[in-house]
Amino acid sequence: MDTVSTSPSNAVSVHSLRRFLVLAVGMYLIWFFGYEQWLRDANQLDPALSRNIAQASTWLLQVLGFPASLNASSPQLLLIEQKPAVFVGNPCNGLVLYALFTGFVLAYPGPVVRKLWFIPTGILLIYALNVLRVSALALNHLYAHRSVDFNHHYTFTFIVYGCIFLLWMWWARRLAVVAAPSPAY
């Protein structure tokens, strides 16, 4: 007859997993009811963030010397040489990625002090990555427009989610771990 070990390390891992799952489900429910049922319907946050991503991408392209501008009647539409290049739609503004990243870090055990700087830093990195993604898609449209759809749906999705995964791994393996106090002799 097999018995299940109830060693302290096993209890801690079961407790940690249960805590993570409860927090993750709780944050998902907060997201669902707070954003999906309320904020998204208000239609204020998403368009503002999409315009901001389009503006930042336009600025980056202009700094790099490209003739980028925003469409006056549709400020989410980035133009290159006065021709439509990229429309930053609400699903592509990064808001869901910020929430996903934040939810994981909050649910995963670790020192609160580190979470206080890691979450904003991670969100800023994801934001910058999204600005680079939109800028690259605009240039992709200018120079090789046939591959824009593939790069938008696959290449950049892989890159963005890969970077978020690396941030999570950095959190889980390096920052969430609290060093054990050294024994005093």
N, C-alpha and C positions, 0 to 999 in steps of 0.2 A: 504494500500500500504506500503510495506516494503522499508526502505531506508538503505543504507549502511553507516555506521559511518565512518567518516574520521578523527578519533581522531589521535593525534600525535603518540600515541603508535602503532596504527594500521599502520600508514604510515611508521613508522620506521621498523616494522616487514616485511612489503611488500618490502620496499627498501632493507632490509638486505637479504631477500630471493632472490630477483632479483639479487643483487650483488653476492651472493654466487653462484647462478646458472650460471651467466655470467662468473665469474671467473673459476668455475669448468669446464664448456664447453670449455673455452679458454685454460685452462691447458691441457684438454684432447686433443684438437687439436694440441697443441704444442707437447705433448707426441706422438700422432699419427704420425705427420709429422717428428718430430725430432728423435724419437726412431724407431718406426715401419717401417718408410720408408727410414731411413738413417743409424742410428747407428747399428741396428740389422743386416742389410745387410752387414755392414763393418765387422761383426763377430769378433770384438776385445773386447768389453766391457763384454759381457755375458760370454765367455769362461774364461776371466781373473777373473771375480767375482766367477764363479763356481769353478775354481781351488782354489781360496782363501778360499772359504767356506769348500772345501774338506781338504785343508791344516790345517785350524784352527780346524776342527773337528778331524782330525788325531792327532794333537797336544794335544787336550783336552783328547782324549782317552788314549794317551800315558802317559800323566800326571796322569791319573787315574789308570794307571798300565795295560792297555790292549795292546795286541800286534798288534797295528794298524800301517799301512803304506799306502803309495800311490803307485799305479801302475806306474812303470817307463815310460811305453809307453802311458799311458792314465792318466794324473795327476788329472783328475776329478773322478777317481775310487778309492774309499777308500777300503782298504783290512783289514781284521781281520784274524790273523793267516795265512797270505799269501793267503787268499781266498777272492774273490770278495764279498763285503758286500753292499756298496751303491755307486751308480753312481750319482753324482750331475749334473743333466742336467740343461741346461740353463733356463727352466721354473721354476726350483726349487731354483734358486740362490738368490731370494729375491728382485731383482731389481724392479719388478713391485710393490711389497709391499712397498718399499721405496718411489716410485713415488706416489702411492695411498695415503699413510700416509701424505706425504709432500703436495700433492695437497689439501687434506682436510684442513689441518692446514692453508695453505696459503689462501684458499678461505673463510675460516670461519673468521669472524671479531675477532679482538683481537690486543693487543699491539705488534708492530713490535719487540720491544726489547725481549719480551717473546718468540716470534716465532724464533728469532735468536738463542736461546739456546734450545728451546723445540724440534725443528725439528732435529738437529743433535743428541740430546739425544735420541729421539724416534727412529731414524734410527739405532743408536748403540744398543739400546735394541732389535729391530727387528733383527738385525744382530746376536746378541748373542743368541737370541731365535732360529734362524735358525741353528746356529752352534750346539746348544743343540739338536735340532730336528734331524739333520743329524747324530750326535753322537748316539742318542737314537735309530734311525733306524738301525744303524750299529750293536748296541748291540741286538736290536730286531732280526735282521737277524741271529746273532750268537746263540741266546738262544731260539728263538721261530719263526723261519723263516716263518711259515705258516701264521702268523698274520701281516707280514710286509706290504703287499698290503693294507689291511684294515687300519692299523695305518697310513700309508703314505697318503692315500686318504681321510680318515675321521677323525681319532683321532687328528693327528697333524695339519690338516687343521683347525679343530674346535678350537684347542688351539691357533694357530698363529693368526687367524682372531679374535678370542675372545680377545686376548691381544691387538691387534691393535684397536679394538672397545673400550676397556677400556682406552687406551691412548687417543683416540678421545674424550671420555666422560670426561676424566680428563681435557683435553684442553677446551672443551665447557663449562663445569660446574665450573671449578676452575680457570683456567689460562687466558681464553679469557675475563673473566669478569673484568672490571675495577671498582674498588671501587669508589663510589660516594664520593665527598668531604663532610666532615662533616660540618654542618652549624656553622657559627661563631656567638657566642652570645655576 
